[in-house]
Amino acid sequence: MKLKITSIGNSAGVILPKELLARLRLEKGDELYAIETPDGVRLTAFDPTLAQQMEVAEKIMREDRLVLHKLAQ
């Protein structure tokens, strides 16, 4: 899909067609992440920082189930 860079005030922006927003499951006001990859830049609704934090949290929960159980009581 070809996108055109346009002026938005003193900045530049890209207008995302409705079809692309639907494919990304995004709406106005949502956040979009630009991730640099070896092949270029990837646009995604996926938050890589949050995903990394969740991986750490899941690891801790698996390792310390007993501790979490006591905290919940």
Backbone as a printed PyTorch tensor [residue, N CA C, xyz], in Angstrom:
tensor([[[  0.8540,  -1.1700,   0.0000],
         [  0.0000,   0.0000,   0.0000],
         [  0.9000,   1.2330,   0.0000]],

        [[  0.6450,   2.1120,  -0.8900],
         [  1.4390,   3.3360,  -1.0180],
         [  0.7990,   4.4350,  -0.1780]],

        [[  1.6160,   5.1030,   0.6480],
         [  1.1410,   6.2010,   1.4890],
         [  1.8820,   7.4730,   1.0910]],

        [[  1.2130,   8.6000,   1.1980],
         [  1.8020,   9.8820,   0.8390],
         [  2.0370,  10.7210,   2.0920]],

        [[  3.2060,  11.3230,   2.1730],
         [  3.5280,  12.2240,   3.2820],
         [  2.9290,  13.5930,   2.9630]],

        [[  2.2360,  14.1540,   3.9400],
         [  1.5540,  15.4300,   3.7370],
         [  1.8910,  16.3890,   4.8700]],

        [[  1.6970,  17.6580,   4.6470],
         [  1.9400,  18.6630,   5.6850],
         [  0.7780,  18.6830,   6.6700]],

        [[  1.1290,  18.7330,   7.9440],
         [  0.1340,  18.8820,   9.0100],
         [  0.6840,  19.9750,   9.9290]],

        [[  0.2300,  21.1920,   9.7180],
         [  0.7880,  22.3340,  10.4570],
         [  2.2530,  22.4970,  10.0900]],

        [[  3.1400,  22.5800,  11.0980],
         [  4.5730,  22.6960,  10.8630],
         [  5.2520,  21.3350,  10.7910]],

        [[  4.4680,  20.2660,  10.8320],
         [  5.0070,  18.9040,  10.8130],
         [  4.6270,  18.1970,   9.5290]],

        [[  5.0090,  16.9540,   9.4350],
         [  4.6210,  16.1090,   8.3040],
         [  3.9340,  14.8800,   8.8700]],

        [[  3.0110,  14.3320,   8.1160],
         [  2.2980,  13.1600,   8.5810],
         [  1.8580,  12.2880,   7.4280]],

        [[  1.3790,  11.1260,   7.7760],
         [  0.8740,  10.1810,   6.7970],
         [ -0.5890,   9.9140,   7.1230]],

        [[ -1.4320,   9.9690,   6.1430],
         [ -2.8490,   9.6590,   6.3370],
         [ -3.0300,   8.1810,   6.0440]],

        [[ -3.5860,   7.4650,   7.0120],
         [ -3.8010,   6.0330,   6.8590],
         [ -5.2090,   5.7840,   6.3330]],

        [[ -5.3250,   5.0900,   5.2130],
         [ -6.6540,   4.7910,   4.6750],
         [ -7.4510,   3.8980,   5.6260]],

        [[ -8.7740,   3.9740,   5.5280],
         [ -9.6540,   3.1780,   6.3850],
         [ -9.3250,   1.6950,   6.3040]],

        [[ -8.9910,   1.2090,   5.1110],
         [ -8.6820,  -0.2060,   4.9250],
         [ -7.4700,  -0.6190,   5.7620]],

        [[ -6.4430,   0.2390,   5.8020],
         [ -5.2400,  -0.0620,   6.5790],
         [ -5.5460,  -0.0030,   8.0700]],

        [[ -6.3210,   0.9890,   8.4950],
         [ -6.7050,   1.0730,   9.9040],
         [ -7.4630,  -0.1860,  10.3240]],

        [[ -8.3230,  -0.6670,   9.4630],
         [ -9.0880,  -1.8770,   9.7750],
         [ -8.1590,  -3.0870,   9.8780]],

        [[ -7.2010,  -3.2030,   8.9670],
         [ -6.2660,  -4.3290,   9.0030],
         [ -5.3920,  -4.2960,  10.2460]],

        [[ -5.0330,  -3.0930,  10.7010],
         [ -4.2220,  -2.9420,  11.9170],
         [ -5.0770,  -2.9410,  13.1810]],

        [[ -6.3980,  -2.9730,  13.0050],
         [ -7.3540,  -2.8960,  14.1180],
         [ -7.1220,  -1.6350,  14.9530]],

        [[ -7.0000,  -0.5200,  14.2620],
         [ -6.7610,   0.7670,  14.9090],
         [ -7.9220,   1.7100,  14.6530]],

        [[ -8.0850,   2.6540,  15.5800],
         [ -9.0610,   3.7310,  15.4340],
         [ -8.3560,   5.0490,  15.7310]],

        [[ -9.0060,   6.1400,  15.4020],
         [ -8.4460,   7.4500,  15.7200],
         [ -8.1420,   7.5120,  17.2090]],

        [[ -6.9550,   8.0230,  17.5480],
         [ -6.5570,   8.1510,  18.9460],
         [ -5.7170,   6.9860,  19.4450]],

        [[ -5.7240,   5.8500,  18.7290],
         [ -4.8860,   4.7150,  19.1230],
         [ -3.4230,   5.0250,  18.8440]],

        [[ -2.5390,   4.2530,  19.4680],
         [ -1.1040,   4.4370,  19.2480],
         [ -0.6000,   3.4470,  18.2100]],

        [[  0.3430,   3.9070,  17.3980],
         [  0.9750,   3.0980,  16.3740],
         [  2.4780,   3.1640,  16.6230]],

        [[  3.1350,   2.0270,  16.5970],
         [  4.5630,   1.9670,  16.8910],
         [  5.3550,   1.7550,  15.6120]],

        [[  6.4470,   2.4970,  15.4650],
         [  7.3680,   2.3350,  14.3490],
         [  8.5970,   1.6140,  14.8990]],

        [[  8.8450,   0.4070,  14.3970],
         [  9.9530,  -0.4120,  14.8790],
         [ 10.9590,  -0.5790,  13.7500]],

        [[ 12.2070,  -0.2280,  14.0110],
         [ 13.2470,  -0.3760,  12.9980],
         [ 13.6650,  -1.8380,  12.9230]],

        [[ 13.6620,  -2.3830,  11.7260],
         [ 14.0510,  -3.7750,  11.4910],
         [ 15.1650,  -3.7970,  10.4400]],

        [[ 15.8260,  -4.9270,  10.2630],
         [ 16.8660,  -5.0080,   9.2290],
         [ 16.3200,  -4.7290,   7.8220]],

        [[ 15.0120,  -4.9590,   7.6180],
         [ 14.4030,  -4.7510,   6.3050],
         [ 13.7990,  -3.3640,   6.1230]],

        [[ 13.8310,  -2.5380,   7.1530],
         [ 13.2320,  -1.2090,   7.0720],
         [ 12.5040,  -0.8840,   8.3570]],

        [[ 11.4000,  -0.1620,   8.2500],
         [ 10.6170,   0.2280,   9.4160],
         [  9.2710,  -0.4980,   9.3530]],

        [[  8.8820,  -1.0470,  10.4760],
         [  7.6090,  -1.7770,  10.5680],
         [  6.6440,  -0.9590,  11.4130]],

        [[  5.4380,  -0.7370,  10.9170],
         [  4.3910,  -0.0570,  11.6770],
         [  3.4920,  -1.1180,  12.2840]],

        [[  3.2380,  -1.0020,  13.5810],
         [  2.4410,  -2.0090,  14.2600],
         [  1.6830,  -1.4090,  15.4320]],

        [[  0.5520,  -2.0070,  15.7580],
         [ -0.2110,  -1.6000,  16.9370],
         [  0.3390,  -2.3100,  18.1690]],

        [[  1.2340,  -3.2570,  17.9650],
         [  1.8500,  -4.0480,  19.0190],
         [  2.8990,  -3.2130,  19.7380]],

        [[  2.8050,  -3.1140,  21.0630],
         [  3.7590,  -2.3450,  21.8690],
         [  4.8870,  -3.2740,  22.3150]],

        [[  6.0740,  -3.1770,  21.7070],
         [  7.1620,  -4.0860,  22.0470],
         [  7.6520,  -3.9420,  23.4900]],

        [[  7.6050,  -2.7490,  24.0470],
         [  8.0350,  -2.5400,  25.4310],
         [  7.0940,  -3.2470,  26.3930]],

        [[  5.7940,  -3.0940,  26.1760],
         [  4.8130,  -3.7580,  27.0300],
         [  4.9460,  -5.2770,  26.9120]],

        [[  5.1630,  -5.7630,  25.7050],
         [  5.3060,  -7.2070,  25.5000],
         [  6.5120,  -7.7430,  26.2790]],

        [[  7.6020,  -7.0120,  26.2630],
         [  8.7950,  -7.4230,  26.9960],
         [  8.5140,  -7.4160,  28.5000]],

        [[  7.8230,  -6.4190,  28.9970],
         [  7.4840,  -6.3510,  30.4130],
         [  6.5670,  -7.5050,  30.8070]],

        [[  5.6360,  -7.8580,  29.9440],
         [  4.7270,  -8.9700,  30.2240],
         [  5.4700, -10.2980,  30.2560]],

        [[  6.4740, -10.4680,  29.3880],
         [  7.2830, -11.6860,  29.4050],
         [  7.9950, -11.8340,  30.7410]],

        [[  8.5640, -10.7390,  31.2410],
         [  9.2550, -10.7620,  32.5370],
         [  8.2570, -11.0840,  33.6440]],

        [[  7.0880, -10.4570,  33.6160],
         [  6.0690, -10.6980,  34.6410],
         [  5.6200, -12.1570,  34.6210]],

        [[  5.4100, -12.7130,  33.4340],
         [  4.9950, -14.1130,  33.3360],
         [  6.0670, -15.0490,  33.8740]],

        [[  7.3260, -14.7390,  33.6040],
         [  8.4340, -15.5670,  34.1080],
         [  8.4490, -15.5420,  35.6360]],

        [[  8.2940, -14.3600,  36.2090],
         [  8.2820, -14.2310,  37.6710],
         [  7.0980, -14.9830,  38.2560]],

        [[  5.9430, -14.8640,  37.6230],
         [  4.7580, -15.5550,  38.1320],
         [  4.9370, -17.0680,  38.0940]],

        [[  5.5750, -17.5790,  37.0370],
         [  5.8200, -19.0270,  36.9550],
         [  6.8020, -19.4690,  38.0390]],

        [[  7.8500, -18.6810,  38.2630],
         [  8.8980, -19.0490,  39.2250],
         [  8.4470, -18.8870,  40.6720]],

        [[  7.6130, -17.9110,  40.9260],
         [  7.2430, -17.5790,  42.3050],
         [  5.7410, -17.7060,  42.5510]],

        [[  5.1380, -18.7780,  42.0900],
         [  3.6920, -18.9630,  42.2670],
         [  3.2910, -18.9170,  43.7400]],

        [[  4.1080, -19.5290,  44.5960],
         [  3.7920, -19.5690,  46.0160],
         [  3.7730, -18.1570,  46.6010]],

        [[  4.7380, -17.3400,  46.2220],
         [  4.8120, -15.9540,  46.7160],
         [  3.5720, -15.1890,  46.2690]],

        [[  3.1970, -15.3280,  44.9990],
         [  2.0290, -14.6200,  44.4880],
         [  0.7520, -15.0980,  45.1810]],

        [[  0.6890, -16.3850,  45.4420],
         [ -0.4840, -16.9260,  46.1280],
         [ -0.6190, -16.3120,  47.5300]],

        [[  0.4970, -16.1850,  48.2320],
         [  0.4650, -15.5900,  49.5880],
         [  0.0800, -14.1240,  49.5170]],

        [[  0.5410, -13.4050,  48.4720],
         [  0.1890, -11.9930,  48.3320],
         [ -1.2960, -11.8160,  48.0710]],

        [[ -1.8960, -12.7500,  47.3820],
         [ -3.3130, -12.6600,  47.0450],
         [ -4.2230, -12.9200,  48.2330]],

        [[ -3.7050, -13.5410,  49.2590],
         [ -4.5480, -13.8790,  50.4190],
         [ -4.7450, -12.7050,  51.3410]]])
